[in-house]
Amino acid sequence: MTDSPLPKTLEALANDSRDGLHSGGQLHVRHAGRTVADLAFGEAAPGEPMRVDHRMLWLSSGKPITAVAIARQWEAGNLDLDDRVTRFIPEFGTRGKQAITGRHLLTHTGGIRDIRLGWPKASWDEVLRRIYAKRVEPRWTPGQTAGYHRMSSWFVLGEILQRLTEEPIATHLRRTLLEPLGMTDSWIGMPAERAAELPVAPLFDTTLSPPEEHPWTRGLFLTSPSPGASAAGPVRQLARFYEMLLGGGSIDGVTVLRPQTVEAMVARQRVGRIDKTFGRRIDWGLGFVLDSSHYGEETATYGYGRHCSARTFGHSGYRSSVGLADPEHRLVVALAVNGTPDDGVHRRRFDRALTSIYEDLGLAPADTATA
C-alpha cells in the first residue's frame, strides 16, 4: 500500500474489509486523462483473489447507460424529452399516468415507484403489463413530486427504446454503446452462454453473520435485462463510460453524444426537492445524481465524498458500487465492492473512500483534509 498513489484510500478499504463490510473489490481512478489506479483488492469469494477482470455487479450504477441511449434518440430527433410516454406506448396511459413524460422518468418524478414487478422470473412483457396496470401514487404530481424509482420507470424507458429501434434492449445497448466504447466485457442482460463462461464476483449481504450471497450474480438475474438494475462488468469499463462523458461524449475517436447533450444531461433538472424514497434533498440531472452536499448532510445518500466539486455527477448501485465524474477536478472514479452492509454503514464507508481519493491526489483544500 505504501507504494500506491492512493495509500489513504486503500487503507480505508482494507479497514472496512477487516470490519467485515466487504471482502474485496475493484477500483479505477483517472485524473487529468491519466490512469492513477486500476486495481483489484481482497477476495472475490473465500479463497479466490479478486481480479481486475472479474465482472462486478454495478446494479443501479448502470442506469446512466440507459439514460444515454435515450439521449441519443433525443439527439436524432426521434423523441422529445417532454413527449408523453403514451406517444410511444399507448397502453401506458391508464390510471393517472397519461401526463408522465420521458423527462419525468429520467428525473424520478413519475410517481410509479414500488411496483411488484416479478422480475426476473416475470418476462419483459409481463413486467410491463404490471407497470401499465399501476395507478400513479396518491398525492403525487408528475414532474413535481420526487422519489427514486428503482426499476419500474427504467423498464418503461427500455420499452421506448425497443419500439423506436426495433431491437431488444440488451442488443441495442451493446451495439450502440458498450461495444463502440470498448466496454466489451460489460452487459445489461448477459447472454446465458456468456454468463456461464465469465467470472462474476459474488455479492454478499454483510448485514448477516455469517454473510450470505445475494442471488443477483447468477441465473435470470444476470441474463434477464433490467435497464435500471442488471448492469455488470469490470469497473475499469464503468470508468471508461464516465471518461467518455467527461470528454463531452467522445473517447478515443468514438463519439456517442454531442457535448451540448452531455451538458444537458448533467445539468440540474430537479433541484431542492425532498426525495420521498430517501427522505433527503437530492438534485438530479437526466438519469444522473448530482452532488447535493450543499444541503448540509455530511454523508448524503448517493454522495461523492467531502471534496467533490459542485459539478460532480454519477450514480451508485445498491450499497456496493459507484461511478462518477468531477469535471472541475478532471477526475473519474469507479468503485465496486462485494459486500452490502446496512445503508448508514455503507454511506460512511464510501464517503471515507471517495474523500480519501481526493486527499491522496492532492485535490482537497489543505484545511479540509481528514485525519
N, C-alpha and C positions, 0 to 999 in steps of 0.2 A: 504493500500500500504506500510506503514512503516514496517509491519511485513514480507513483501515479500523479498526473496533473490534477487529480481530484481527491486528495487524501482525506479531507474532511467529509466529503460525500460518501466515500467508500466506508469510512469508519462508522458513519451514521447507519448505513445499510447493514453493515456487519453487526452492529449493536442490536438492530431490530431483529436480525436473524437469531442472535443469541437469546433474545427475549421471546422467540417463538412466533413472531409475526409473519415470517416467511422463511423458507429455507434457501431460496435462490432467486435469480432474476437476470435481466439484461438491461443495460444502459447504453444509450448512444447520445453523444453530445457533439454538436458542431458550433463553432464560434467563428464569425467573420469568414465563412467559407472554408474553414479548416476543421478536420475531424479531431476532436480533443479526446474522445473516448469512444471505443466500440468494444464493449466487453460483456462477458457473462460472469456471474459470481455465484458461489454456493452450489447447491444441488437442485436439479430439476425434480428429482424424486429420490427417496432414500437410496444411497449408494450410486446414484447416477449424476455425474457432474453436469451442471448447466453448460450449454454451448451457445455460441452466438448464432448458430443456425437452427436452434430449436424454434419451432413455431410457438409463440406465446398467444394466449387469448388477449385480444385487445378489447373485446366486448364493445361497450359504448364508445370507446375511443375511435372506433371505425365509423361512427355516424357522419363525420365530415366528408368521408369519401362519397357517400350517397348525396350529401348536400352539394358537393362539387359537380356530380353528374347532373343534378337538377340545374345548376347554374350554367352548365354547358348548353342545355336545352333553351335556357333563357337567352344566352348569347346568340344562339342560332335563330331566335325568333319563333321557336316552336311553342313557347308558353310565355306568359307574363306572370310574375310572382303574385300579382293581385287578382289573377284569374281565380274564379271559384273552382274548387275541386270537381264540381259537377260538370264542368266543361269537358273533362276527360273521363270522369267516372260518374255517369248519371245516377247509378244506383246508390251512390254515397249520400245523395241529398234527401235523407229522411230524418225525422225525429229531431229537428232543430239544427241539422248540420249543413243546411243549404248555403249559409253565408261563409263557411270556412274556406279559406284560400291557401294557396301554397305558402305564402309568407307566414300565415298563422301556424302552419305545421312546422316550418323551419325555426320559428321563434318560440315554440312550445306555448302557444296561446290558443290552441284549437278547442280544448275542452273535451277531449275524448281519451282521458287517461284511464289506467287501471282496468282495462277490459281483460277478462279471462279469455285469452286468445287460443289456448290449447296448443301453442307452438312448443316443441317442434313436431309433436305427434299429428296435429291437425295439418292438413295440406294448405298450401298457399291460398287456394280459393276458399277453403273453409275459414281460415283466419280472416280473410277479407269479409266474408259474409257476416261474421260476428261483429266486425267493426261497422258494417253498414247498418246492422240492427241496433247499434248503440245510440242512446239519446245523449245529447250534449249535457254536461254536468249541470246540476241546478245552480242558479245564481252565477252562471259563467257567461261572460260576453266575449265571443271570439274576437281575438285581436287586442283585447284589453286585459282580461284576466289571464294570469300566467301560472303555469305549473308544468314541470318537466314530464314529458311523455316518454316512457322507457322504450316502448316498441310500437305502439299502435299507429302513430302518425307516420312512422318510418315505413311500415308496410304500405300505407297509402301512397307515400312518395315513390316507393318502389313500383307500385302498380301504375302510377302515372308514367314512369319511365318505360315500363313494359309496353304500355299502349302506344306511347309515342314512337318507340324504336322497334317494336315488334320482335323483341329479343327477351329471353329470360333474364331476370335481373342479374344473376350471378355471371352469366355470359357477357352482358353489357358492361358491367363494372370491370371485368377482366380485360375485355377487348379495348375499351376506350380510356381506361385509367391505369389499372395495375400493371398491365404488360407494357404499355408505352413508357411509363415512368420507371421501369426496371424493377417493379415490385413483384417479381415473378414467383416468389415463394409465399405470397400473401393471397388470402382468399376471403370472400364473403359468400359462403356456401361452397365448400370444398368438394370436388368430385370424390365419390366413395373410394375409388381406387387410389387416389392420391392421399386420402385420409389414412388408408391402410399402410402407405409407404412412408409418410413423412413423420418425423418425430414432433409431437405436440406435447409441450410440457404440461403435466397435470396442474390443476389449480386446487388448493386446499382451503377448506374452511377452518381458519385458525382461531375462531371463537370457541371451538370444541377441543377437548383434551381426552384422547389424542386427536389431532386434526383429521378431518375426513375429506376425501376427494370429492369435489363438485363433479356432477355428471357432464359438464359442459365440454370436455375435451374428447368426447367420443360419440360415435353413433350419429343420430339425427341432429344433435346439437351442432356438429361440425358441418354436416352435409346439407342441411336444410337452410337456405339463405334467410336470414333476418336482417334487413338493411340497416337496422339500428343496433344490432346486438351480436352478430356472429362473425365479426372480423377476427382473423388470426394471421400471424406472421411473425418473423423476426423483427425486433423493434428498430433495427437499423433501417428497415424499409418503411416503417411508420415515420421515422425521422426524415427519410427521403421525401415523403409526401409533404412534410412541413417545409423542407428546404425548397421545394417547388413553389409553395405559397409565398415564402419569404422572397423568392425570385420573381414575384409578380405573375406567377402562373406558368413559369418555364424553368426547365432544368436540363442541362447538357444538350441543348439544342432541341429539346422536345417542349412544345407549348400545348397546354391543355386549357388554359384560361387567359383572357386578356387582363392586364394589370388593373384596369378600372373595375373589372368584375371581382377580382380578389379584394380590392379596396371596399367594395360594397358589401361583400360577404363578412368582412371582419370589422365593419363599422357598427356602431351601437344602434341596433334596430329596436331593441327592447331595453328600456332604461328605468332603473329605480323601482321596479315592481317586486313585491314580495312573491317569491315562487311558492305556490301552495303545496308543492311536493316536498320542498326542502325547508320551508319556513324561514327563508332568508332572502335578502335582496341580491339578485344575480342579474347582471346585464348579459344580453345575448346578441350575437350577430345572426347571420343566416346559417344556422347549423353549428355555430361555434360559440363556446363560452368565453366571455371576455373578462379580463381582470376586473374584479369587483372589490378589491381590497380597500378602496376609498370609502366603503360603507362601514369600515371600522371593525370588522370581525377578524381576529388575529389569525385564525386558521379556518378560512372560509371553505364551504363546500365548493369543490371544483376550483380551488385556489392554485396559484403558481409560485408560491413562496413569497418571502417578505421583501424581495428586492427586484421583482419584475417591474417592467415599465407599464404605464397605463395602457399601452397599445398591445399588450400581450394577449394572444388568443390561442385557443386549443380546445381540447376535450379530454375527459377522463373516462375510464371504464371501471366498472363495479369494484371498488376498494382494492384495485390491483394495477391499474395502468394509467398512463397519461402521455399525451403528445402535445407539444406547444411550440410556438414561435414568438420571439420577442424582437420585433423589428428595430426598436431603439438600440438594443444591445447586439443585434445581428446574431441571435442565439437560437438554436433549435435543440430541443431535448425530447427524447422518447425513453420512457422507463416503464418496465413491467416486472412485477414480482409474482411469485406463485403462492401467496397466502393472503386470505381475506379476513383480517381481524374486524372488530366492530367499527362502526363508522367514525366515531371520535378518535379512536386509536389510529385508524388509517389516515385520517386527515392530518394528525400531528406527525405521523411517520413521513408522509410525502412532503409536508411543509418543511420538515427538517432537511430532507434530501434535496429538494429544489432550492431552498435557501442556501444550502451548503455549496451547490454548484456555482451560484453567483459569487460566493465568497472565495471559493477556490480559484475562480478565474479572475479575481480582482475586479468584479463588476458591481460590488456592493459599496455604497458610501462608507468611508472609514469609520464614521461614528455610529453606524447601524449594524456592523458585523456582530454576529452572535458569538458567545464564548465557546 
